[in-house]
Structure formats: C-alpha cells, structure tokens
C-alpha cells in the first residue's frame, strides 16, 4: 500500500460523511497517474504554491494601493489569512483540509493589480467583461506553465470559480472558502482602514460590534465558532441568521465608507484607468507583448482573441510592474489617456 492510499483510507475513516474524499474526486481534465505519496488535493495545493501567479500575489494590492507602511495586507497575506480561517473550519467540521487549503490558496490568483479598482477598470474594456474569479480559473488552466496550466482537480476549480458571493460551490470545502474570504477581508480591511486613519473603531456600526466583537480577533473567533456550531454534522455550511446579517451589514459599511468612499479619491484618480490604458495600448501593439503570451495566442490558432491574451498579461502584472511598464512606455500612452 502506498502512502497516498494509506492517507485515502484515513480520510474514509475519520472525515465526515459529507466531506469530499480524495479517492472520490472527479479527477482532472487531463488524466494523470496518481502520486504514490500525495493525494490529488495535496498535489493541487503544492502546484498552486509553486506557481508564478501565487508568488506575484505578494506585490498585488489588497485594499490600499502603495500604502506608507509595512503592515498593510497584500493579496498574498489576504490569501494566507483566508487559508488559515478555512483550515480551522475544515478541521473542526471533519471536512477535507487539503481540498479546502488548495481552493483558498488559489482563489485570488487571477486578481488584477490595484485591487478592485483594477478589476473594475479591466472589466470596462475587456469584451465580455472581466471577473477575477473566472480569471483565477483561467490562470490555473490556460496561463500557468507557458499556457499548459496546472491541470487541477475539478473540485478545486469549482471552489475557485465559485468563491464569490453569487457563486454556489458544489463542495462543503468550497463553501467554507467562500465564507472565509469574506470573514478575512472584512476584518483585516477594517484593521488597515483604521491604520490608514480613514475610519476609527468608534465609527463602526455599534450593533455589529456589539454582536460580533469589538476588534478583529474577537469578530473572527466569534464568526468561526458560529459557523462550527451551525454546520456540525449537517450537509451545509451555515451561520446563524442574525450573525450573517450583522457580518453583511459590516461589509456594507466598508463598501460605503471605505472602498467606494471619497476618502480614497486620490487612489481612484490615479489608478481607476491605469489598466484600461495599458490594455488599449497592447491591443493596438500586440507584437510588443512578451514572447510567452504571443506564443500562447499563436499555439491556440485563433481559438482566442488578442484582447483575451492581453487581458491575461495585464491581469497578471503586479502593482509595481504595472507602474514600471507605464513609465517605460511614457509618451506612447498619450493617445490612450
């Protein structure tokens, strides 16, 4: 018996009947022989961690672009916080921790530079629109490894695609990541907004603070415990109705008073059209793309548009690389501004 087979047997013995067992995976789009050491979900997790897209997350904005300070979250630290919360929930509920971790680590691989400002900007100009969850799947299927992709399992792809609020993950592990993402970004963005002096603790809706906790540590702990209490031994991931309402009220407060507020006008003025300008330039000057992206377009023999490949390139940029690219192009961009 291989180590993988032994671990698969352990899953069958100790995990919840509602867990996604590695042995029962629907597999990969392209067949691969199983590893003798790692389960399929462990392999997925490792492939994501070793990908170039994962490394670039350390230089992508979470909520605040180019903040003056070393303690603000980045897209990478956000991803790690989501993973930590999700793994805690999966362990407590006896679900598949490896699948949960793989989904959590991959959920934002397709996010643009400059956070949601960048996503909104690229969505305006990309034919058919742009959504970072869809792009995250595209990164692991069609961009990584010079266009060959990572060939992840269908369960991981489903969790990545459906991690946004409107999504409906097919596994409980995917549902855990969907909630963990919100728990993480609501609370750590509050921390960063307070650090940036955009809001204060006293500005937060007091009914939410009273129910969920007075600081991020208390709120995250409370939310995790509520999910565990309501989801134990059932085929669903649930929250108490009042707790969910309070969490979403806090999220609404952040959108109104931080993300979409006039307090970030400087960032909005500088970065709200940053990516669309680069996008328009490279659509007109496709031959200036890096060779790997031009090769992807050529190898797919017209199956994808130049705009689609340009979007892959732009979305994959880090904040600082996007700025460096803009500065290098200089006067060439004037006609697109």
N, C-alpha and C positions, 0 to 999 in steps of 0.2 A: 504493500500500500504506500502511495506517495504522500508527501507532506500535505499537498493540496487535497487529496482525497480524505486524509485524516481530518483536516480542517473543515471540509464539507460535511463530514459525518458529525463533527462537533456542532456545527450550525444546526443540523437537523435535530440534534438532541436538546440544545439549550435555548434556541431562539423561539420567539413567539410563533404560533401558527400563522400569524398574519405577516410575518417578516418575509422579505424577498431572499430566498436561499440561493446561494451561488450556483448550486447544482441545477436549479430550476430556471436559470437565466435563459432568455430568448435568444441569446447569443449576439454575434457581431454580424454586420452586413457582409463582410468578407470573412470566410471561415479561417480560423487559426487553430492549430493544435494546442490543447491546454498546456499550461505550465505545470511542471511537476512540484513546484514549491508554492506558488501563489494562486489564490482563487482568481476568477475572472475580474471581480471588482477590485481586488488588490492590485492587479495589473493595470486596470484603468486609472486608479489613483496614482500609481507610480508614473504612468505615461503623462498624466497631466502635470505632475510636479516637475518632471524633467523637460517639459515643453518650453519653447521660447516665449510663447504667449504668456505663460504663467510668470516667467521671470520679469517680463515687461510690466506686470501689474505694480511693481514697486515704484515705478515712476509715472503712474497714472493717478489723476485726481480722484478722490472720493467725493468730497463736498466742497472743499475750498481750494481754489487754484493758487498755486505758488504761495502758500501761507508763510509768514515770517515766524518760524519756529519748527522744532524738530519733533514735536509730539502730536501733530495733527495726523489723522488717519490718511492712508493712501488706499488705493484699490486693493493692494495686497494685504495690508493689515485688516481691512474690512473682510476680505475673503477668509483670513485665518480666524477672525472672530466668529464669523458665520459657522465655520467648520467646528470650532470649539463648542458653541452652543448646540449645534446639530448633533455632534457626537455624544454630548451629555444626555440629550433626549433619547437618542437611539439606544444607548446603553441601558438607560433606566427602563425603557419600554421593551427591551429584548428584541430590538429590530437589528437589521444588518448595518453595523457600524462602518464597514468598508464601503458599501454602496453609498451610504449617507455622506461619508467623507469625500468620495470621488465626485459626487454631484456638487457638494459645497465648494470644493476646490476649483471646479470647472465652471461654476455658474456665471461668472463675470468675465471670462476670457475674451469675449467679443466686445467688451465695453470700449468706447472711444476715449481718446484723451479729453481732458477738460470736463469730465463727468457728464451730467445730464445736459449741460449746455451744448457739449459736443454732439451728444446723441440727437438732441432736437435739431441742431443745425444740419447734420448729415441727413436726417430724416426729411428735411425740407427739399433737398436737392436730389436725393437718390431716387431714380424711377422705381416705383413700387414701395418706397419708404424704407426706413431702417429701424430695426429694433435690436437692442443689444443681446437679448436672449436668443433670438434667431441667429444673430451673428456669432454668438458663442458656439452654437452647434456647427455652424459653417466653419469656424476656426478649427475645431477638432476633427471635422470630416473632410474639409477640402482645402485648407490653407497650411496647416502644420506639415512639417516634413516635406517641404517643397511641393505642396499640393497633394501629397499622398494621404494625409490625415493620420489620425491616431487609431482609427478603427475601434472605437469604444463599444461597449455593450449597449444594447437598445435601452436598457433600464437607466443607464447613466445619461444617455442622450435625451431620453424623455424627461428626466429630472431637471436637466439644464434648460431645456426648451420651456418647461412649464413652471419655472421658479417665480415668475412674476405673478402679481395678484390675480390676473384674469386667467392664469393657467390652471390646469387640472391634472396634476401628476397622477400617474397610474399606480405608483407605489407609495406606501406609507413613508418610506425613506425620502422620497421626493417631496412629500407634503411637509415633512419635518424641515427640510431645507427652505422651502417656501416661507414658512413662518419664521425660521431662524434668521433669514435675511432681513426681514422687517424688524425683528427684535434687535438685531445688531445695529442696523443703520439708524433707526430712530434714536436709540440711546447714545451711540457714540457720536452721531451728528449733533445731538444736544450738547454733549461734552465739548465738542470742537466749536460750536457756536458760542458757548459761554466763554471758552478760552479766547475766541476772537472778539469778545465783547459786543456781539451782535444782540444777544439776549442775556438775561440773568436767571438764576434759579427762581427768583420770585415772579418772573414773567410767565412761567409755565402754567397751564391751566390747573388750578388748585384741586379741582375734583379728580383729575388724573393723578396728580401727585399723591393725594390722599389715598386713592385706591391702590396704585401700583408701587409707590415708594418715592422717597424724597431725592434719591440720586440714582445714577445708572446701575450701580451694583445692586441696590435693593430692587429696582424695577426688573432687571434681567433675571435675578433669582426668583422673584415673585412670578414672572411670566412662565419661566421654566417649570416651576412647581405646579402652576395651574394646568399647564398642558399635560404634565405627567399624571396628575390626579384625574383628569377628564379622559385621558387616552389609554389608560392601563387596561389591557385585556379586551380591547374593542378594535374593530377593523376600521379605525379612523383616527385622525389627529385632530383633537378638539381643544377649544378653550371655553371657559365659562362665558356666556353671552355678555355679561356686564364687563368682564375683563377685556374681551375682544373689542367691545365698543370703546372702552377707555383707551386702549392702545391705539386704535384708529383715530380717535379724537386727538391724541398726542401727535400722531403722524400728520393729521390735517393742520394742526397748529404749526408744525415745522414747515410745511409747504407754504402756508400763508405768511409766516413771519420770518422765514429764513430763505428757503430755496427760491421762492418766487417773489420775495420782497424787494423793495427798493434799496435795502441795505447792502445788496450785492451789485449795485448798479455799475460800479467800476469794472468788476469782473464781466458783467453782462455786456458792457460796451466794448470791451477789448476782445472777448472770446466768442461772442454769440454768432459771428460769421466767419470765424477763423477757419473752420474745416471746410465750409462750403466754398470758400475762395480757393483753397488748395485743391479741392475736388474738381472745380471748374477748370483750373489750370491743367491738371493732369488728364482730364478728359480730352482737352484740346491738344495736349502734348504727351500722348500715351507712350511714345518711344522713350520718354525720359524716366519712366518707371524703372525700378531695379530689375535686373535680368530675371530673377526668380518669378516675379509677377508676370512679366511678359511671356515667360516660358509656360506658365500656367494657362494663360489665355491661348497661346499657340497650341499647346498639347490637347486642349479641350475642343479644338476645331470648330469654333463658333458656337459651342453649346452655351456659352456665357457671354454677356456683353462686356465691352470695355469698361462701362460705368460700374459694373459689378466688381471687376478686378480692381479698379481704382478705389472703390469703397473698402475693399479688403485691405489695401495698402494704407489708406488714411486711418481707418479704424484701429489698425494695429500699431499706430505710432504711439510713443509715449508723449507726455506733455512737452518735455524738453526737446525731443526730436522734432516735434511739430514746429516748435518755435525756431529751432535751428534751420529747418527746411525753409520756413517762411523767410528768415533773414538771408539765407543763401540765394533764394530766388529774387529777392529785392524788387527792383523796378519791373520785372516780368509780370508781377501780380497786379500792377496798377489798373489794368483794363478790367480786372475782375472784382475790384473793390466798389 
